[in-house]
Amino acid sequence: MNYFLTYTVYVLILSVLMGLSTWKLFKKMGYNPVFAFIPFYNYFIVLKETKHPKWWAILSYLPIVGPIMMSVFHIYLMKKFGKSLVQHQVLTVVLPFIYMASVNYGKDVEIEDENANDLFLTDEEKNIKKKDSFIGSITFAVVFATIIHVFVTQPFGIPTGSMERTLLVGDFLFVNKWSYGYRLPMRPVAIPFLQGSVYDFQKDGNPKNDGKSYVDGVKLPYERIFQFNKPQRNDIVVFNYPQDSVHTAIDRKDPYVKRCVAVAGETFEMRGGKLFVNGQPETVLGDQERQRRFIATTASQLDIPTLYTNFGFLPVVEREIKQVNPNTNEIIVIGYKYIFTGLTDGIAEEIKKLPQIKTLEEEILEKGSSDISYYPRKDSNGEILFDKNNNVLFSKKIDTSNCIFPINKAWNQDWYGPVRIPKKGDVVAINKETLPMYRWIISEYEHNSVSEKNGQILINNQPAKDYTIKQDYYMMVGDNRDASLDARFFGFVPEENIVGKPMFTWMSLEGAFSDSNSSYQADGWRIRWDRMFKATNTGEANKTSYWWIAAMILILFFGWEYFVKLFRKDKSEE
């Protein structure tokens, strides 16, 4: 069903519930009871009668914001009829239409002027009224922030090093949701500011059992409005992880940030760790710092903290090189092996000059070797099983989330493709060779059933030899090529998963997130002042900082009331 049609149905259902539970109250306020059933106008009347800004009625049916505002408006209405105690407000929020109906159809319900008895209030009652006013201020602050978060821009943190050193672990960005057209919310009833999960209540480590931050039963289809641009090659893009199996709602899947290296209709390829698009080497932008995996051997241990001081945080795994002493049969350490998961060419050259370094070589996987992962075997308690040599035992079940895409190709992250990125309108052949590449597109992204029977491939229970692609897809790859879970593993990113484009870094904290792939971690937290309020997606080597704009906004936000009072004071003195 169309988004706007579905949305209209939800609005009409809520309006009918509002009307059935309040029509008598509207009549007592001097209005035609039918007005209680009219969307937006019903809340306009409530706000008018309770002496609140009438334009707030616009917010009453907005996704995510609407349920909050409705609860506030319902409380206003109940106070109008004398239901102002805490228990009344709780019932109004938790069981809105049921409690309001009990008041509506109850006897002896009359309008009360909540300000009429202010002169006779006790100190305790005055304090309660002040608390209500304070809670109201907090509520509208939350509503305002929610509107910005849902409809304008969303904060996003970088927890992994997949985009190092273009984006650093601990960078916090603001993402423009209108860069590629605004994607309308698909789960309109949700807790503000939370992405998908609330908390692991079961403590079982299974994210599928975690509490959800949204009501999955109230859903809207995908729709994007005002789409004047689409992701372009080399854009840094935020999108929802396509193969997130925890959340069914597209806009509630985990957010990822990668570089769009190829758009719909283009050909992507990796040759010996180097990226090619349409047969040509990639264009490297001024702000793009590509990293590769290097392996170093040393005679003695490296001073990793000093390396951090000189070059910033470098994820590295340290391993001892051992051998048996033939004279004593003791195992002795003869050197060290360091696996750097991401070094730029410049930093690699500097590390190579260190006196402890014996060798430093870039690691490139062998061509033709397929990168396939399997799930570890577990016992009845969910614990991973090991053999007598303490090696993990693996099952025969393929872990597709950590395997090269598609799994039937002898590709790996260094030797990949060539592969054409699917484009809307493309007609692709469907057979046993191509099905692993297109199955997820057909079944999950474009919502068809796919099955195999008697050697035939069936789409929606009909034999199929080809399929027409219904939307554009993109190839998203991290700049830190050897430490990035990207489209080489989870496949093409559909257009419906695109969130937007990062605008600028508003905060950068070294040590904000730990790196599970590193033997060493950053020593405490440190603010990277040189990265704050710098634009993200300009492609320039020396980016402009917009800290002065941020400072002006903060001064206006926190100082506006002070300046207004100062102006009024001067005017009154005159």
QUINORCOR-V737436 format. One record per backbone hydrogen bond with DSSP energy under -0.5 kcal/mol. CO is the residue of the C=O (numbers start at 1). NH is the residue of the N-H. If there is no record, write none. Layout:
co = (CO;CO)
nh = (NH;NH)
This chain:
co = (2;3;4;5;6;7;8;9;10;11;12;13;14;15;16;17;18;19;19;22;23;24;25;26;27;32;33;34;35;37;38;39;40;41;42;43;44;45;46;47;48;53;54;55;56;57;58;59;62;63;64;65;66;67;68;69;70;71;72;73;74;75;76;77;78;78;79;80;82;85;86;87;88;89;90;91;95;96;97;98;99;100;101;103;108;112;113;113;115;117;118;122;123;124;125;126;127;128;129;130;131;132;133;134;135;136;137;138;139;140;141;142;143;144;145;146;147;148;148;152;154;156;157;158;161;162;163;163;168;170;171;172;172;173;174;174;175;175;176;176;178;181;181;182;182;186;188;188;189;191;196;199;199;200;205;206;207;211;213;214;215;217;223;225;226;232;235;235;237;238;238;239;241;243;249;250;254;256;258;259;259;260;262;263;266;267;268;268;269;270;270;271;274;275;276;277;280;282;283;285;287;288;291;292;293;294;295;296;297;297;298;302;303;304;305;306;307;308;313;315;315;316;316;317;319;320;321;321;323;324;325;330;330;332;332;335;336;337;338;338;339;339;340;343;344;345;346;347;348;349;350;351;354;356;359;361;362;366;368;370;371;373;375;377;379;383;385;387;391;393;397;398;399;400;406;409;411;414;414;415;416;419;421;422;423;426;426;428;429;431;434;434;435;438;439;440;440;441;442;449;451;453;456;456;457;458;458;459;462;465;467;467;469;472;474;474;475;475;475;476;477;479;479;480;481;484;486;486;487;488;492;493;494;495;497;500;501;503;503;504;504;505;505;507;508;508;509;510;514;515;522;526;527;528;528;529;531;533;534;539;541;544;546;546;547;548;549;550;551;552;553;554;555;556;559;560;561;562;563;564;565;566;567;568;569;570)
nh = (6;7;8;9;10;11;12;13;14;15;16;17;18;19;20;21;22;22;23;26;27;28;29;31;30;35;36;37;38;39;42;41;44;45;46;47;48;49;50;52;51;56;57;58;59;60;61;62;66;65;68;69;70;71;72;73;74;75;76;77;78;79;80;81;81;83;82;112;84;89;90;91;92;93;94;95;99;100;101;102;103;104;105;106;110;114;116;117;118;120;121;126;127;128;129;130;131;132;133;134;135;136;137;138;139;140;141;142;143;144;145;146;147;148;149;150;151;152;153;177;175;173;159;170;164;480;166;167;171;509;158;506;507;156;503;504;154;177;179;501;181;180;183;184;225;220;64;190;215;194;213;201;211;203;207;209;210;198;191;216;218;219;184;182;228;235;237;260;258;499;500;256;244;245;252;253;241;239;237;261;477;234;475;266;421;278;418;419;276;272;416;274;271;282;269;280;277;284;285;288;289;290;481;343;363;340;361;338;358;359;336;304;307;308;309;310;311;312;315;341;342;519;520;339;337;322;334;335;332;326;329;325;332;323;334;321;298;319;296;340;317;341;294;292;348;349;350;351;352;353;353;354;357;299;297;295;364;369;370;372;404;399;395;385;382;379;393;390;387;377;375;400;402;403;409;411;371;273;416;412;270;268;265;473;426;428;469;467;431;435;437;438;439;442;443;444;445;446;448;460;458;456;453;458;464;451;460;462;459;430;428;469;425;495;476;493;261;262;477;487;259;291;481;483;484;486;489;490;491;405;494;474;497;498;240;238;176;536;537;174;506;533;534;172;510;528;512;526;516;518;524;510;529;531;532;532;534;546;505;286;543;535;549;550;551;552;553;554;555;556;557;558;559;560;563;564;565;566;567;568;569;570;571;572;573;574)
